[in-house]
Amino acid sequence: MGDFNEVVKVEERKGATTFTGSAADFTSWIQDMELVDLDLSDRLLTWFRGQSCSRIDRMLVTLEWLEEFPNTRLRGGPRGLSDHCPMVMEAARVGRGPRPFRSLDSWFTHEGFLRMVKEEWRSLGEVRFLDKLKAMTFPLGKWHRENFGSMDMRIKKFEEEIKKVDDMVSNGVHDGTLEARRKALVSSCKRWYIRKEEVSPNVGFRDGLVIQKDVEEAAELELMPSVKEIKEAVWNCESTKAPGSDGYNMNFIKKCWEEVG
């Protein structure tokens, strides 16, 4: 998967009527490497045809992959808040399963949230920390439905409005009013649900990472961390980060440190 900076079909580039030499070379390379360029879904093609695209992110797979996973297909998701359409490769249709639990920063805007967490946490008694966090998902889920139950519907409504604006642009209707409308919708949607990405610095082995530890330093690595060290480690974590796609983010741990810590 990647941004190959080239198209392989004339219809993938808006307004194009001929196949460029670089596109022909890229197509030949795909064939020489015995790769298969997965077809784009109608949603993605409609989006690309409405834009002044000079390149398309694409998914190339081997013939062996298709033999192992013959039902592989590529579909596009809604553009949403981004200026890109997500591409999702599905190797098989599987059930969605239980909905994942995620802590939301918007909970802390409710004046009664921390009091509820404190009461529920203490009611669980002396239980292992991870078991306690897992048990907390049930009262948190109930509280969310009672106080923020309309959140998903609001976000969906904003995303539908954004898609309508994008469709109008794809059909040749574009002016400053539409652009302002989209920015306003995105801004409103972000108030309900925001995700941040943190860029990590590139650090190599020559930047002082590989230094041999002496015996005393090595022994210190085996010691149990102090409460102070643990808190410092938590506060050094970016607040919107979480251990995985299903769980509490670091902001929840920080805000509820009086009980959870």
C-alpha positions as CSV (number, residue, x, y, z in Angstrom):
1,M,0.0,0.0,0.0
2,G,1.3,3.5,-0.7
3,D,1.2,6.7,-2.6
4,F,2.8,5.8,-5.9
5,N,2.2,9.2,-7.5
6,E,0.8,7.7,-10.6
7,V,-2.5,6.5,-12.1
8,V,-3.1,3.3,-14.1
9,K,-6.3,4.2,-15.8
10,V,-7.2,7.3,-17.9
11,E,-10.5,7.7,-15.9
12,E,-8.6,8.0,-12.7
13,R,-7.3,11.5,-13.6
14,K,-9.8,14.3,-14.0
15,G,-10.1,15.7,-17.5
16,A,-7.5,13.2,-19.0
17,T,-8.0,11.7,-22.4
18,T,-4.7,10.1,-23.0
19,F,-2.3,7.7,-21.1
20,T,1.0,9.3,-20.1
21,G,4.3,7.6,-20.6
22,S,5.0,7.4,-16.9
23,A,1.5,5.8,-16.3
24,A,2.3,3.2,-19.0
25,D,5.7,2.5,-17.3
26,F,4.0,2.1,-13.9
27,T,1.4,-0.3,-15.4
28,S,4.2,-2.4,-17.0
29,W,6.0,-2.5,-13.6
30,I,2.9,-3.8,-11.9
31,Q,2.6,-6.6,-14.5
32,D,6.3,-7.4,-14.4
33,M,6.2,-7.8,-10.6
34,E,3.1,-10.1,-11.0
35,L,1.0,-7.8,-8.8
36,V,-2.7,-7.1,-8.9
37,D,-4.0,-3.6,-8.5
38,L,-7.2,-4.0,-6.5
39,D,-10.1,-2.2,-8.1
40,L,-11.4,1.0,-6.4
41,S,-15.0,1.0,-5.2
42,D,-17.6,3.3,-6.8
43,R,-17.4,5.7,-3.9
44,L,-13.6,6.2,-4.4
45,L,-13.9,6.6,-8.1
46,T,-16.7,9.2,-7.8
47,W,-14.5,11.1,-5.4
48,F,-11.4,11.0,-7.5
49,R,-13.2,12.0,-10.7
50,G,-14.5,15.1,-9.0
51,Q,-11.1,16.3,-8.0
52,S,-8.0,17.6,-9.8
53,C,-6.1,14.4,-8.9
54,S,-2.6,13.7,-10.3
55,R,-2.1,10.6,-8.2
56,I,-4.0,8.0,-6.2
57,D,-3.1,5.9,-3.2
58,R,-3.6,2.3,-4.1
59,M,-3.4,-1.3,-2.9
60,L,-1.2,-3.8,-4.8
61,V,-1.3,-7.5,-3.8
62,T,0.4,-10.7,-5.0
63,L,-1.3,-13.5,-6.9
64,E,-0.5,-15.8,-3.9
65,W,-2.4,-13.4,-1.7
66,L,-5.5,-13.7,-3.9
67,E,-5.2,-17.4,-3.9
68,E,-5.1,-17.5,-0.1
69,F,-7.8,-14.8,0.3
70,P,-10.0,-14.9,-2.9
71,N,-12.7,-12.6,-1.5
72,T,-10.3,-9.7,-1.0
73,R,-11.8,-6.4,-2.0
74,L,-11.0,-2.7,-1.6
75,R,-13.7,-0.2,-0.5
76,G,-13.7,3.5,0.3
77,G,-15.1,5.1,3.4
78,P,-16.6,8.6,3.8
79,R,-14.2,11.5,3.6
80,G,-15.5,12.9,6.9
81,L,-13.2,15.5,8.5
82,S,-10.2,14.7,6.3
83,D,-9.3,15.8,2.8
84,H,-8.7,12.1,1.9
85,C,-11.0,9.1,1.5
86,P,-10.0,6.2,3.7
87,M,-9.2,2.9,1.8
88,V,-10.1,-0.3,3.6
89,M,-9.0,-3.7,2.3
90,E,-11.3,-6.5,3.4
91,A,-10.0,-10.1,3.1
92,A,-13.2,-11.6,4.4
93,R,-16.5,-10.4,5.7
94,V,-16.6,-10.8,9.5
95,G,-19.1,-9.8,12.1
96,R,-18.6,-6.5,13.9
97,G,-18.7,-8.1,17.3
98,P,-19.1,-6.1,20.5
99,R,-18.6,-2.4,20.2
100,P,-15.2,-1.3,21.6
101,F,-15.1,0.9,24.7
102,R,-13.3,4.2,24.5
103,S,-13.0,7.0,27.0
104,L,-14.1,10.4,25.6
105,D,-12.6,13.8,26.6
106,S,-16.0,15.4,26.3
107,W,-17.1,13.5,29.4
108,F,-15.0,15.9,31.5
109,T,-17.2,18.8,30.4
110,H,-20.0,17.4,32.5
111,E,-19.9,18.7,36.0
112,G,-21.0,15.4,37.6
113,F,-18.6,13.1,35.8
114,L,-15.7,13.0,38.2
115,R,-18.0,12.6,41.1
116,M,-19.6,9.6,39.4
117,V,-16.2,8.0,38.7
118,K,-15.1,8.5,42.3
119,E,-18.3,6.8,43.6
120,E,-18.2,3.9,41.2
121,W,-14.4,3.4,41.6
122,R,-14.7,3.2,45.4
123,S,-17.8,0.9,45.3
124,L,-15.7,-1.8,43.5
125,G,-13.5,-2.2,46.6
126,E,-10.2,-4.0,46.6
127,V,-10.0,-5.4,43.1
128,R,-7.0,-5.8,40.8
129,F,-6.3,-2.5,38.9
130,L,-7.0,-3.9,35.4
131,D,-10.1,-5.8,36.5
132,K,-11.3,-2.5,38.1
133,L,-10.8,-0.6,34.9
134,K,-12.7,-3.3,33.0
135,A,-15.6,-3.3,35.5
136,M,-15.8,0.5,35.2
137,T,-16.7,0.3,31.5
138,F,-20.3,-0.8,32.4
139,P,-21.2,2.2,34.6
140,L,-19.3,4.5,32.3
141,G,-21.3,3.1,29.3
142,K,-24.6,3.6,31.1
143,W,-23.6,7.2,32.1
144,H,-22.6,8.0,28.6
145,R,-25.9,6.8,27.1
146,E,-27.8,8.9,29.7
147,N,-25.8,12.1,29.2
148,F,-24.2,11.9,25.8
149,G,-26.4,9.4,24.0
150,S,-27.0,11.8,21.1
151,M,-23.3,12.3,20.3
152,D,-23.1,9.6,17.6
153,M,-26.2,11.0,15.9
154,R,-24.9,14.5,16.0
155,I,-21.5,13.4,14.5
156,K,-23.3,11.4,11.8
157,K,-25.5,14.3,10.9
158,F,-22.5,16.6,10.5
159,E,-20.7,14.0,8.4
160,E,-23.7,13.6,6.1
161,E,-23.8,17.4,5.7
162,I,-20.1,17.4,4.9
163,K,-20.6,14.7,2.3
164,K,-23.4,16.7,0.6
165,V,-21.0,19.7,0.3
166,D,-18.3,17.3,-1.2
167,D,-20.8,15.9,-3.7
168,M,-21.7,19.4,-4.8
169,V,-18.0,20.2,-5.4
170,S,-17.6,16.9,-7.3
171,N,-20.4,18.0,-9.6
172,G,-18.7,21.3,-10.4
173,V,-20.4,23.6,-7.9
174,H,-17.6,25.3,-6.0
175,D,-17.4,28.8,-4.4
176,G,-16.3,30.5,-1.3
177,T,-19.7,29.9,0.4
178,L,-19.4,26.1,0.1
179,E,-15.8,26.2,1.4
180,A,-16.9,28.2,4.4
181,R,-19.8,25.9,5.0
182,R,-17.5,22.8,5.0
183,K,-15.1,24.5,7.5
184,A,-18.0,25.4,9.8
185,L,-19.3,21.8,9.7
186,V,-15.9,20.3,10.4
187,S,-15.4,22.8,13.3
188,S,-18.8,21.8,14.8
189,C,-18.0,18.1,14.4
190,K,-14.6,18.5,16.1
191,R,-16.2,20.0,19.2
192,W,-17.8,16.6,19.7
193,Y,-15.0,14.3,18.7
194,I,-11.4,15.1,18.2
195,R,-8.4,12.9,17.5
196,K,-4.8,14.1,17.4
197,E,-1.8,12.6,15.9
198,E,1.6,13.1,17.4
199,V,4.7,13.1,15.2
200,S,7.6,11.2,16.8
201,P,11.1,12.5,16.1
202,N,13.4,10.4,14.0
203,V,16.1,9.1,16.2
204,G,18.9,6.8,15.0
205,F,21.5,4.6,16.6
206,R,24.1,7.3,16.2
207,D,22.2,9.8,18.2
208,G,23.4,8.5,21.6
209,L,20.9,5.6,22.0
210,V,23.5,2.8,22.1
211,I,25.5,3.3,25.3
212,Q,26.7,0.3,27.4
213,K,25.4,0.4,31.0
214,D,27.7,-0.3,33.9
215,V,26.8,-2.8,36.6
216,E,25.3,-0.2,38.9
217,E,23.1,1.3,36.2
218,A,22.0,-2.2,35.1
219,A,21.0,-3.1,38.7
220,E,18.8,0.1,38.8
221,L,16.9,-1.1,35.8
222,E,15.7,-4.1,37.9
223,L,14.2,-2.0,40.7
224,M,10.5,-1.4,41.0
225,P,9.5,2.1,39.9
226,S,8.4,4.6,42.6
227,V,5.0,6.2,42.7
228,K,6.6,9.5,41.6
229,E,8.3,7.8,38.6
230,I,5.0,6.2,37.5
231,K,3.2,9.5,37.7
232,E,5.9,11.3,35.8
233,A,5.7,8.6,33.1
234,V,1.9,9.0,32.8
235,W,2.1,12.8,32.6
236,N,4.8,12.5,29.9
237,C,2.3,10.6,27.7
238,E,0.2,12.7,25.2
239,S,-3.3,12.9,26.7
240,T,-5.2,11.6,23.7
241,K,-3.1,8.5,23.4
242,A,-4.4,5.1,24.5
243,P,-2.8,1.6,24.7
244,G,-5.0,0.5,21.8
245,S,-8.2,1.2,19.9
246,D,-10.2,-0.3,22.8
247,G,-9.6,1.3,26.1
248,Y,-9.0,4.4,28.3
249,N,-6.9,7.2,27.0
250,M,-4.2,8.9,29.1
251,N,-6.4,12.0,29.7
252,F,-8.9,9.7,31.7
253,I,-6.0,8.4,33.9
254,K,-4.7,11.9,34.5
255,K,-8.1,13.5,35.3
256,C,-9.1,10.7,37.6
257,W,-5.6,10.3,39.2
258,E,-6.9,11.0,42.7
259,E,-8.8,7.7,42.6
260,V,-7.1,5.7,39.8
261,G,-3.5,6.6,40.6
